[in-house]
């Protein structure tokens, strides 16, 4: 087996393995002992992943945000550059006297300069890739579910156009954007302001 260069992000409940190119290649969801939804690390063709792909003219580097378990992947080229920050929220809520650690993973795309271009590859494979999946696009999210049991589902929210994600359309990045991968249907609106708040709370924690 070739050397595997991966970073990990987690919240104490589960964790995702993210390649040095910014691809989530292993993720058991919503818990450590749950079946995988991304398993490309085991099977390139069948395992499934969620990646942000760029052209060959990009240089990609990776490091953790200082003193955190938040993974920063930098994409740089002459046409533009951006940062992809992956994290799973975890912080203490004093009113509950407990920690907030929802089953969700944020991908915070932060424009640095220019007009970089990218494609989002969203290819979940539920239950260790043993079941075919279906996608249902709503006004605010993509619901991905097992063809065997629709209740076995996950949700993707994004400030990017959902059809562009499903169709793997090339996107020119003009602003900060986000992708939220959630086990549950969200009951509150998800906006960039909300993502930044979760980012700051988790970073401080």
BANU-607354 format. One line per 8 residues: number of its first residue (from 1); for each residue x, y, z of C-alpha. Coordinates in Angstrom, 3 decimals. Layout:
<rs>
NUM = X/Y/Z ~ ...
</rs>
This chain:
<rs>
1 = 0.000/0.000/0.000 ~ 1.232/3.461/-0.892 ~ 1.913/6.000/1.864 ~ -1.351/7.583/2.962 ~ -1.057/11.309/3.631 ~ -4.213/12.268/5.521 ~ -5.350/14.782/8.067 ~ -8.189/14.093/10.498
9 = -10.954/16.327/11.792 ~ -13.440/15.270/14.420 ~ -15.564/16.256/17.390 ~ -15.058/13.350/19.792 ~ -18.092/11.594/18.318 ~ -16.685/10.698/14.901 ~ -13.885/11.806/12.561 ~ -13.213/12.295/8.865
17 = -9.961/11.541/7.031 ~ -9.068/14.221/4.491 ~ -6.383/13.753/1.845 ~ -3.598/16.242/1.186 ~ -5.624/17.305/-1.878 ~ -8.669/18.217/0.224 ~ -10.807/15.117/-0.392 ~ -12.859/13.501/2.388
25 = -11.993/9.873/1.672 ~ -13.146/8.175/4.880 ~ -16.042/9.132/7.128 ~ -18.185/6.971/9.384 ~ -21.320/8.954/10.113 ~ -22.802/10.024/12.505 ~ -20.645/8.053/15.001 ~ -17.309/6.214/15.023
33 = -19.098/2.852/14.901 ~ -21.560/3.888/12.161 ~ -21.238/2.627/8.580 ~ -19.139/4.791/6.253 ~ -20.601/7.347/3.864 ~ -17.228/8.056/2.217 ~ -14.756/5.204/1.745 ~ -12.529/6.120/-1.192
41 = -9.520/5.286/0.983 ~ -10.543/1.623/0.601 ~ -11.839/1.651/-2.976 ~ -11.033/4.423/-5.470 ~ -13.987/3.612/-7.737 ~ -16.738/2.470/-5.388 ~ -15.940/4.020/-2.026 ~ -17.181/7.574/-2.593
49 = -15.754/10.904/-1.464 ~ -16.407/14.624/-1.203 ~ -13.648/16.678/-2.792 ~ -12.868/20.130/-4.134 ~ -11.019/19.659/-7.420 ~ -8.841/22.223/-9.199 ~ -6.657/22.297/-12.298 ~ -3.097/20.993/-12.540
57 = -1.767/24.567/-12.397 ~ -2.647/24.772/-8.686 ~ -0.242/24.215/-5.826 ~ -1.897/22.564/-2.826 ~ -0.586/22.710/0.737 ~ -2.103/21.672/4.037 ~ -1.765/22.356/7.758 ~ -3.881/22.546/10.887
65 = -5.209/25.902/12.045 ~ -2.888/26.733/14.950 ~ -3.789/24.963/18.221 ~ -6.945/23.402/16.743 ~ -8.233/20.239/15.105 ~ -9.396/22.300/12.105 ~ -7.668/21.393/8.848 ~ -6.666/24.105/6.364
73 = -5.962/23.196/2.729 ~ -4.577/26.000/0.548 ~ -5.065/26.089/-3.226 ~ -2.834/28.589/-5.060 ~ -2.401/29.491/-8.729 ~ -1.787/32.506/-10.945 ~ -5.524/32.888/-11.543 ~ -6.452/32.901/-7.855
81 = -6.251/31.175/-4.520 ~ -8.525/29.979/-1.756 ~ -8.450/28.178/1.572 ~ -10.601/25.170/2.431 ~ -11.122/24.815/6.189 ~ -12.642/21.531/7.371 ~ -14.016/21.234/10.874 ~ -16.674/19.552/12.977
89 = -18.256/21.838/15.595 ~ -17.445/21.171/19.232 ~ -17.657/23.667/22.061 ~ -19.075/23.989/25.535 ~ -22.573/25.399/26.068 ~ -22.754/26.794/29.585 ~ -26.551/26.890/29.685 ~ -26.628/23.131/29.081
97 = -23.530/22.413/31.172 ~ -22.430/20.167/28.317 ~ -20.698/20.160/24.944 ~ -22.329/20.887/21.594 ~ -21.102/18.312/19.082 ~ -23.680/17.852/16.324 ~ -23.266/15.195/13.614 ~ -22.083/17.563/10.884
105 = -18.955/18.579/9.002 ~ -18.318/22.051/7.639 ~ -16.196/22.879/4.594 ~ -15.526/26.631/4.765 ~ -14.206/27.929/1.417 ~ -12.412/31.245/1.936 ~ -11.428/33.323/-1.102 ~ -7.876/34.691/-0.777
113 = -7.208/36.423/-4.090 ~ -8.101/36.459/-7.786 ~ -10.794/34.300/-9.359 ~ -9.928/30.665/-8.684 ~ -11.907/27.899/-10.356 ~ -13.008/24.650/-8.770 ~ -15.392/21.720/-8.998 ~ -17.115/20.069/-6.055
121 = -17.302/16.281/-6.250 ~ -20.123/15.077/-4.005 ~ -20.318/11.294/-4.123 ~ -21.583/9.726/-0.880 ~ -21.920/5.941/-0.779 ~ -24.120/4.929/2.134 ~ -23.496/1.877/4.331 ~ -19.957/1.015/3.203
129 = -20.980/1.608/-0.442 ~ -23.235/-1.435/-0.309 ~ -26.403/0.412/-1.362 ~ -27.251/2.606/-4.337 ~ -28.062/6.192/-3.424 ~ -30.617/8.687/-4.658 ~ -30.511/12.495/-4.560 ~ -33.471/14.763/-3.918
137 = -32.809/18.474/-4.426 ~ -34.816/20.886/-2.307 ~ -34.650/24.680/-2.205 ~ -32.070/24.633/0.611 ~ -30.389/21.220/0.586 ~ -29.625/17.986/-1.200 ~ -31.079/14.935/0.522 ~ -29.088/11.803/-0.273
145 = -30.666/8.536/0.746 ~ -30.405/4.790/0.317 ~ -32.427/3.281/-2.505 ~ -33.395/0.555/-0.029 ~ -34.523/2.811/2.817 ~ -35.201/6.529/2.326 ~ -34.885/7.113/6.064 ~ -31.209/6.195/5.787
153 = -30.219/9.652/4.611 ~ -27.785/12.570/4.869 ~ -28.113/16.229/3.936 ~ -25.863/18.698/2.157 ~ -26.323/22.462/2.507 ~ -24.289/25.008/0.573 ~ -24.086/28.634/-0.472 ~ -23.053/27.295/-3.879
161 = -25.740/26.307/-6.365 ~ -26.854/22.788/-5.512 ~ -27.233/21.808/-9.172 ~ -23.634/22.925/-9.804 ~ -22.517/20.550/-7.046 ~ -24.495/17.567/-8.323 ~ -23.500/18.229/-11.946 ~ -19.846/18.844/-11.022
169 = -19.968/22.169/-12.857 ~ -16.846/24.322/-12.832 ~ -17.346/27.234/-10.437 ~ -15.494/30.548/-10.418 ~ -15.068/31.585/-6.801 ~ -15.965/35.251/-6.266 ~ -16.805/35.204/-2.543 ~ -16.431/33.045/0.537
177 = -18.667/29.983/0.317 ~ -19.538/26.952/2.434 ~ -20.621/23.334/2.308 ~ -22.295/21.691/5.304 ~ -22.649/17.911/5.440 ~ -25.217/16.970/8.072 ~ -26.789/13.783/9.352 ~ -29.945/15.675/10.308
185 = -32.301/18.045/8.575 ~ -31.477/21.503/9.926 ~ -34.250/23.393/11.697 ~ -32.528/26.783/11.458 ~ -31.416/28.632/8.315 ~ -27.800/27.930/7.336 ~ -25.944/30.999/6.125 ~ -22.356/32.116/5.790
193 = -22.759/34.124/9.012 ~ -23.814/30.949/10.814 ~ -20.838/29.054/9.414 ~ -18.422/31.787/10.522 ~ -19.962/31.706/14.002 ~ -19.524/27.912/14.264 ~ -15.971/28.293/12.962 ~ -15.054/30.890/15.598
201 = -16.719/29.001/18.440 ~ -14.936/25.792/17.541 ~ -11.597/27.542/17.021 ~ -11.793/29.221/20.422 ~ -12.741/25.939/22.091
</rs>
